[in-house]
């Protein structure tokens, strides 16, 4: 089982393999000051990703490996993403997270990869994509554009309706904690929490359907006086949604 690694480790392997004489696992062990097992793991991973190729007992950088090395050295994340997409596990996970949110169990089921393999890909994605998000243990790549107001309100309505049947104990069923709504809507629309906050604040000021109340004590509520919420306060705020205008 391969342990997680960083892009810089891959770059080190490629750099060593660019030498005219190539490298062996023993060379990697000595140059990178890792254990024998770790050296073998890293070499196998780089070979699996087609960044190096075997020739007899030695390994040499491939053209793809050279492109990867230069892209990483030049901080060219677009080229890095294109290069890594030649690695099927990376492409599988990236494609899924570009279309919807998914937790680890769903990723394992849809990709047929192990949890360790998925963790490796998530590390790669996190380096290459600054828009990789994780909310409530669900991963997704941030949507390129914000949804229209109607789409956002529709997602809030849907989530509110689903959660009404499982309201917090001691709390009226029509009061749903805002952080619970936020995590679901963010996953459905692939929104980071800051974008959700912008859309919610805008909707609160334009829609008569949404009321937000703050908890005073022991599930005693009062209408939220300001029309702008900070995500840090979501756990203490409750939404009441009028399902009809």
C-alpha positions as CSV (number, residue, x, y, z in Angstrom):
1,X,0.0,0.0,0.0
2,X,1.5,3.3,-1.1
3,X,1.6,6.0,1.5
4,X,0.6,9.6,0.6
5,X,3.3,11.8,-1.0
6,X,3.8,15.3,-2.2
7,X,4.4,16.8,-5.6
8,X,7.9,17.9,-4.5
9,X,8.7,14.2,-3.8
10,X,7.7,13.3,-7.4
11,X,9.8,16.2,-8.7
12,X,12.8,14.9,-6.8
13,X,12.4,11.5,-8.4
14,X,12.1,13.0,-11.9
15,X,15.1,15.2,-11.3
16,X,17.2,12.3,-10.3
17,X,16.0,10.2,-13.2
18,X,17.0,12.9,-15.7
19,X,20.6,12.0,-15.1
20,X,22.2,10.3,-18.2
21,X,22.8,7.1,-16.1
22,X,19.3,7.1,-14.7
23,X,18.5,5.9,-11.2
24,X,17.8,2.9,-9.1
25,X,15.8,2.6,-5.9
26,X,19.2,2.5,-4.0
27,X,20.0,5.9,-5.6
28,X,16.7,7.3,-4.4
29,X,17.2,6.0,-0.9
30,X,20.5,7.6,-0.6
31,X,19.8,10.9,-2.4
32,X,16.4,11.5,-0.7
33,X,17.4,10.1,2.7
34,X,14.4,7.8,3.0
35,X,14.0,4.1,3.9
36,X,14.4,1.4,1.3
37,X,10.7,0.7,1.4
38,X,9.8,4.3,0.9
39,X,12.3,4.6,-2.0
40,X,10.7,1.7,-3.7
41,X,7.2,3.1,-3.1
42,X,8.1,6.5,-4.7
43,X,9.8,4.9,-7.7
44,X,6.8,2.6,-8.3
45,X,4.3,5.6,-8.0
46,X,6.3,7.7,-10.4
47,X,6.4,4.8,-12.8
48,X,2.7,4.2,-12.5
49,X,2.1,7.8,-13.3
50,X,4.4,7.4,-16.4
51,X,6.7,10.1,-15.1
52,X,9.7,7.7,-15.3
53,X,10.2,4.5,-17.3
54,X,12.2,1.4,-16.5
55,X,15.1,0.2,-18.7
56,X,16.7,-2.9,-17.3
57,X,17.4,-2.2,-13.6
58,X,17.4,1.6,-14.0
59,X,14.8,4.3,-14.4
60,X,14.8,7.3,-16.7
61,X,12.6,10.4,-16.9
62,X,9.9,10.3,-19.6
63,X,8.8,13.2,-21.7
64,X,5.7,13.5,-19.5
65,X,8.0,13.5,-16.5
66,X,10.0,16.4,-17.9
67,X,6.9,18.4,-18.7
68,X,5.7,17.8,-15.1
69,X,9.0,18.8,-13.6
70,X,9.1,22.1,-15.6
71,X,5.5,22.9,-14.8
72,X,6.1,22.4,-11.1
73,X,9.3,24.5,-11.2
74,X,7.5,27.3,-13.1
75,X,4.3,27.2,-10.9
76,X,2.3,26.4,-14.0
77,X,-0.8,24.8,-12.4
78,X,-2.7,24.6,-15.7
79,X,0.1,22.5,-17.3
80,X,0.4,20.5,-14.1
81,X,-3.3,19.7,-14.1
82,X,-3.1,18.7,-17.8
83,X,0.0,16.5,-17.1
84,X,-1.6,14.8,-14.0
85,X,-4.8,14.2,-16.0
86,X,-2.8,11.6,-17.9
87,X,-2.9,9.6,-14.7
88,X,-6.3,7.8,-14.7
89,X,-7.0,7.9,-10.9
90,X,-6.4,11.7,-10.9
91,X,-8.7,12.2,-14.0
92,X,-11.4,10.0,-12.5
93,X,-11.6,11.9,-9.2
94,X,-11.2,15.3,-10.8
95,X,-14.0,14.6,-13.2
96,X,-16.4,13.6,-10.5
97,X,-15.5,16.6,-8.2
98,X,-15.9,18.9,-11.2
99,X,-19.5,17.8,-11.5
100,X,-20.7,17.2,-8.0
101,X,-19.7,16.8,-4.4
102,X,-18.8,13.4,-3.0
103,X,-17.6,11.9,0.2
104,X,-14.9,9.3,0.5
105,X,-17.3,6.3,0.4
106,X,-18.9,7.7,-2.8
107,X,-15.5,8.3,-4.4
108,X,-14.4,4.8,-3.6
109,X,-17.6,3.3,-5.1
110,X,-17.5,5.4,-8.3
111,X,-13.8,5.1,-9.0
112,X,-13.1,1.6,-7.5
113,X,-10.0,3.1,-6.0
114,X,-8.7,2.5,-2.5
115,X,-9.0,5.2,0.2
116,X,-5.2,5.7,0.2
117,X,-5.2,6.1,-3.6
118,X,-8.0,8.7,-3.3
119,X,-6.2,10.5,-0.6
120,X,-3.1,10.7,-2.9
121,X,-5.2,12.2,-5.6
122,X,-6.8,14.7,-3.2
123,X,-3.4,15.8,-2.2
124,X,-2.4,16.4,-5.8
125,X,-5.7,18.2,-6.5
126,X,-5.2,20.4,-3.4
127,X,-1.8,21.5,-4.7
128,X,-3.0,22.1,-8.3
129,X,-6.5,23.5,-7.6
130,X,-6.9,26.3,-5.1
131,X,-10.7,25.7,-5.6
132,X,-10.8,22.2,-4.0
133,X,-13.2,22.5,-1.1
134,X,-14.2,20.1,1.7
135,X,-17.4,20.8,3.7
136,X,-18.8,18.4,6.1
137,X,-16.5,15.7,4.7
138,X,-17.7,16.2,1.2
139,X,-15.2,17.2,-1.5
140,X,-15.8,19.2,-4.6
141,X,-14.2,21.6,-7.0
142,X,-15.7,25.1,-6.7
143,X,-18.1,26.0,-9.5
144,X,-16.6,28.4,-12.0
145,X,-19.6,30.7,-11.8
146,X,-22.1,31.6,-9.0
147,X,-25.6,30.2,-9.5
148,X,-28.4,32.6,-10.4
149,X,-30.5,33.8,-7.5
150,X,-33.5,31.7,-8.4
151,X,-31.3,28.6,-8.5
152,X,-29.8,29.4,-5.1
153,X,-33.2,30.0,-3.5
154,X,-34.5,26.7,-5.1
155,X,-31.6,24.8,-3.5
156,X,-32.2,26.4,-0.1
157,X,-35.9,25.6,-0.4
158,X,-35.2,22.0,-1.2
159,X,-32.7,21.6,1.6
160,X,-35.0,23.3,4.1
161,X,-37.8,21.0,3.1
162,X,-35.6,17.9,3.6
163,X,-34.4,19.0,7.0
164,X,-37.8,20.0,8.4
165,X,-38.5,16.4,9.2
166,X,-35.4,16.1,11.4
167,X,-35.4,19.3,13.4
168,X,-33.1,19.6,16.4
169,X,-34.7,18.2,19.6
170,X,-36.6,20.8,21.5
171,X,-36.7,23.2,18.6
172,X,-39.8,23.9,16.5
173,X,-39.6,22.0,13.2
174,X,-39.8,25.2,11.1
175,X,-36.5,26.4,12.6
176,X,-33.5,24.8,10.9
177,X,-30.0,25.7,11.9
178,X,-28.3,27.7,9.2
179,X,-25.0,25.8,9.2
180,X,-26.9,22.5,8.4
181,X,-28.6,24.2,5.4
182,X,-25.3,25.8,4.3
183,X,-23.3,22.5,4.2
184,X,-25.9,20.8,2.0
185,X,-26.4,23.7,-0.3
186,X,-22.7,24.2,-0.7
187,X,-22.3,20.5,-1.7
188,X,-25.2,20.6,-4.1
189,X,-24.1,23.8,-5.9
190,X,-20.3,23.3,-5.3
191,X,-20.0,26.6,-3.4
192,X,-17.4,27.5,-0.8
193,X,-18.9,28.8,2.4
194,X,-17.9,32.4,1.6
195,X,-19.9,32.3,-1.7
196,X,-22.8,30.8,0.1
197,X,-22.7,33.6,2.6
198,X,-22.7,36.3,-0.1
199,X,-25.7,34.7,-1.8
200,X,-27.6,34.2,1.4
201,X,-27.1,37.8,2.5
202,X,-28.2,39.0,-0.9
203,X,-31.3,36.7,-0.8
204,X,-32.2,37.8,2.7
205,X,-32.4,41.4,1.5
206,X,-34.4,40.7,-1.7
207,X,-36.6,37.8,-0.8
208,X,-39.6,37.9,1.6
209,X,-39.5,34.1,1.9
210,X,-36.5,33.9,4.3
211,X,-36.4,34.8,7.9
212,X,-33.4,34.2,10.1
213,X,-33.6,34.1,13.9
214,X,-30.9,34.0,16.5
215,X,-31.0,31.8,19.5
216,X,-31.2,33.7,22.8
217,X,-31.3,30.9,25.3
218,X,-32.9,27.5,25.6
219,X,-34.4,27.6,22.1
220,X,-35.9,31.0,22.6
221,X,-35.6,32.9,19.3
222,X,-35.7,36.4,18.1
223,X,-35.5,37.8,14.6
224,X,-32.0,38.6,13.4
225,X,-31.9,42.4,13.3
226,X,-29.1,42.7,10.7
227,X,-29.6,41.5,7.2
228,X,-26.0,40.2,6.9
229,X,-24.8,37.0,8.6
230,X,-21.2,36.0,9.3
231,X,-20.6,32.2,8.6
232,X,-19.0,32.0,12.0
233,X,-22.5,32.6,13.6
234,X,-24.4,30.0,11.5
235,X,-24.5,27.5,14.4
236,X,-26.4,30.0,16.5
237,X,-28.8,31.1,13.8
238,X,-31.9,29.4,12.6
239,X,-33.8,29.8,9.3
240,X,-37.5,29.9,8.9
241,X,-38.5,29.7,5.2
242,X,-42.0,30.6,4.0
243,X,-42.7,27.9,1.4
244,X,-45.2,30.2,-0.3
245,X,-44.8,33.8,-1.2
